[in-house]
Amino acid sequence: MTASTTLLLRLAAPLQAWGDHRAVIETRHTSPMPTKSGVIGLLGAALGRERDEPLGNLAELTIGVRADVPGTLLRDYHTVSDHRGVPLLSSKVNAKGHQVKTSPARYTKTGERFYLQDAAFLVAVHGPASVMADVTAAAKAPVAILALGRRSCPPTFPFVLGTTSDPIADVLTSHDWLASPQTRTVWQRQHRGASPATVEVSAVLDDPEGDTVLQDQPLSYTLSGPRHTSRRVRHALIPLPTGFDPGPEATSSEGHDPLALLGW
C-alpha cells in the first residue's frame, strides 16, 4: 500500500471569499466554505505553478473542510468609473483578444462582492506521501503570496497546522476547535453563560459514494476552456470539546419532556 499523508491547514482571516458557479462580473458571490478548486489553487500558488500549467499531481489530492467558525456574510457595494472620463470597457473581447468598449457607452458601473468575515476553517488535504511532502514544504514557504479566494484576503498565522498519517475523517473529528479566545467568549455569551461542553460544527468531505454533488473539482486554471467538473461529497456534523466546564447548572437531556411546559 502506498504511504499517504494528510496536511492540516488553518484558513482564517478577517475576510475570505470562495467563488462558486454564480460568479459573474457584476456580482461576486462566495460559498459558505472553501471550495476544492480554491484550496487546490491555493496550493498551486504556494508551489509556484503558473495558471496555464496542468494540475499534474495536485489532481490526486482529496480534501475535507470543517467550519469551526462559519463567520458572517459581508456585502461590499461599489461603483467603477475611468478617471479619464472615457467609456468603460466591456467583458467582451475582439478577434485580437482586446476588450471592446461598452455599447451603448457606460461611464459608471455598479457591482457588489460578498465575503465571509471572521471565519475559520480546518482543511485536511490528503494524498500520496511523496506528493504531500512537496505540498507541505510549499505551504510553509510559498513561492507566491497566498490569498483566501481573492488577493485582498491574506491568511492569518498559523497557516500550516502540521501533518499526520491519519485519514481525513479521523483528523476532522479529533482536531481541536479552532475558535480564538475572543470567539469563544462571544460564543459563550450567546449561550447566556451556560458554557456547553461541546459545539457542533459542519464538515464536507470528498466521498465517491456521497449523496451531494458539487461543481468545484478543478480541471484547469486557464482563463478559457473547461475549468471545473463535479465531485461527490458527504456532509457531517461533528461535536467538538469547547474547553468550557459545563458547571453545576448544566442539566442533562435525559428524561426531558419537551411538552411539559405546555401542560401536556
N, C-alpha and C positions, 0 to 999 in steps of 0.2 A: 504494500500500500504506500502510495506517495505521501510523504510528510506534508502537512499543511500548517498554516499559521493564521491566526486571527489578530488583526490590528485594531486597536481601540482608539477612536478619535472623539474629541470633545468639540462639537460645533456650537459655539456660544459667542454672542456678540450683541452690542446694543441694537443692531439691525442686521437682518439677513433676508434674502429673498430667493425662492427656488421656482424658476419658471415652469409653467405647465403648458398643456395644449391650447389654453386660452390666450397665450401671449400674442398680442398684436402691437402695432406701432403706437396707437393712441393710449392703450391701457395695458399695463404690465402687471399681471396677477402674480400671486405666489401660492405655492402649495403649502399645506399646513405642516409638512415635514420635508427635510432634504430629499430630493429625488435621486434615483440611482444615476441618472445622467449627470446631475450636478456633482455628486460625490466622485464619480469616475473622472469627470472633467477636472475637478479639484486636484486629484492625484496625478493626472496627466500634466497639469501645470507645474506641480511640485517636481515631477521628473524632467521637466523642460521639453515636453513633447510639443511639436508645432500643431496648429489646428488641423492642417490637412494630412497629418500622419495617420496611418491605420491604427486602430486600437491595439492590435497585437495582443500581448499577454494580459492587458487590462480587461479584455473581453472575458477572461476566465474567472474573474472575481465575482463573488456573491456578497450581498450586504444585508444588514439588519439595522433598523433605526428605532431608537427608543426616545419618546418625547418626555424627557424628565421635567422640563419647564416649557409648556407649549407656547408661551408668550401671548401677546395680543396683536391684533391686526392694526397696522398704521397705514392711512391713506395720504399720499403726497400728491396734491393737485398743483399743477404748474402750467405756465404758458411759455411758448417758444417763439422768438422772432429774430430776424437778422439785424444786427446793429447797423448795417449799411442801408437799411430801408429797402432792400430788394426782396422779391418774392421768395418764399421758401421752396426748397426742393421737395419733390415727392419721393415716395418709396420705390417708384418705378425707375427702371434703367433703360437706356437706349441700346442699340446694337453694339456700341463700343464699351458698354458696361458703366456708363456715366449716368448719374441721377438726372432726371429731367425736372423742369420746373412744374409747379402745381398749375393745373388748368381746370377752372379759372384760377387766376393768381391768388394765393393766400399769403398774407403777411404776418399772420399770427395763428398759432396752432395750440390748442389746449391738450392736455394729457394728464394721466394720473398713473401713479405707481403705488403698488401695495408692498408692504414689508411686514415681517414678523419682528416685533421689538421685544428685547429682553428674554429671548428664548434660549434654551439649552438642550442639545440633543446628544445622546450617546450613539455613535455609529460604529458598528462592527463590520470590518471588511475581511473576508476570508478567501484564501486561495493557496496555491502551491507555495511551499516554504521558500523555494528559490526565487519566485516572483515577489513574494511579500517582503523578502529581505531588501530588495531594491526599493520597493514602495515605501517601506518603513524608513529607510535611510533618507529618502527624498522628502518624506513628510517632516522629518526632524530638521532637515537642511534644504528647503525647497529652492529650486532654480529660479522660479518666478514668484512674485508677490502673490500670496493666496487671498482669496476673497470668497465669502459665503454667498455665492449666487450672482452678486454684482460687485463691480470694482469698489464701490463706496462702502462695502461691508467686510472689512478685515476681521479675521477671527481673534478672539481674546486668548490669553495664555491660561492654562496649558492647552495646547492643541493635540499633542500625542499623549495618550494615557498609558501606552505600553502594548505588549503583545502577549499572546497566550496560544497554547495548542488546543484549547477548548473550542468546541463548535459555537456558532453564533448564538443559538438558542440558550446555551448554558451561560454565555457571557452576559446576555441581556437580562437574564433572571438573577444573576448573582452579583453584578457590579453595583457599587454604592450609588445612591441617589446623587445626582449632580447639582442639585439646587444649592445656591450660595447661602451663607448665613442670613443675608438680608432677605432673600426669597423665602427661606424657612420661617423667618419671623413674620413676614406678611401672610404666609400660608397659615401659620398658627393663629394669627388674629382673625383670619377669615373663618376659622373653625371655632371662634369665640373662646380661645384658650383651652379647648378640650384636649389638644395635643395628641391626636391619634397616633398610634404606634406605627402604622403603615400608611402609605399613599399608593394609589393605583394609577399606573401610567400606561399609556398605549404604546404599542410597538408594531412595526411592519417588517416581515422577514421574507426573503426570497424563498419560494416553495413551489416546485413544479406541480404539486398537487393542490395548491392554494385555490380558494374559491373567488379571488378577486384578481382582475386583470388591470394592470397599469401600463400606460403608454410612455414609459421612460427608460426603456432599455436602450442604451446608446449604440448606434451603428457607426456614426461618423460625427465629427465636429466641423466639417466643412460648411460653408455658407450656402451650398447648393446640393441638391440630391437628397435622398432619404437619410434622415438623421436619427430616427428612433424606431423601435419596434415594441411589441408588447412583452410583458413578463407576468408570471403568476406569483402572487404573494399571499400570505396569510396574516391575519391581524391577531393580536393578543393583548390582553390586559394583564399587567404584571404588578403584583404587590411588592413594594419596597419598604424596608425599615426607614423610618424618618429620623431615628435617633432621639425622639422625644419619649419621656416617661409618661404613659397614659395617666398616672396618678390615681388616687383613691376614688375620684369622682367618675372615672370611666366605668361604664356598665357594659355587661355582656348582652348580646342579642339573643342569647339562649332563652327560650320561653317568652320572648317578646310577642305581644299581641298587637298588631298594627291597628286593629279596630277598637281597642279598649277605650280610647278617648272619645269615641263616638257612642259609647254605651251599648255596643253590640255584644 
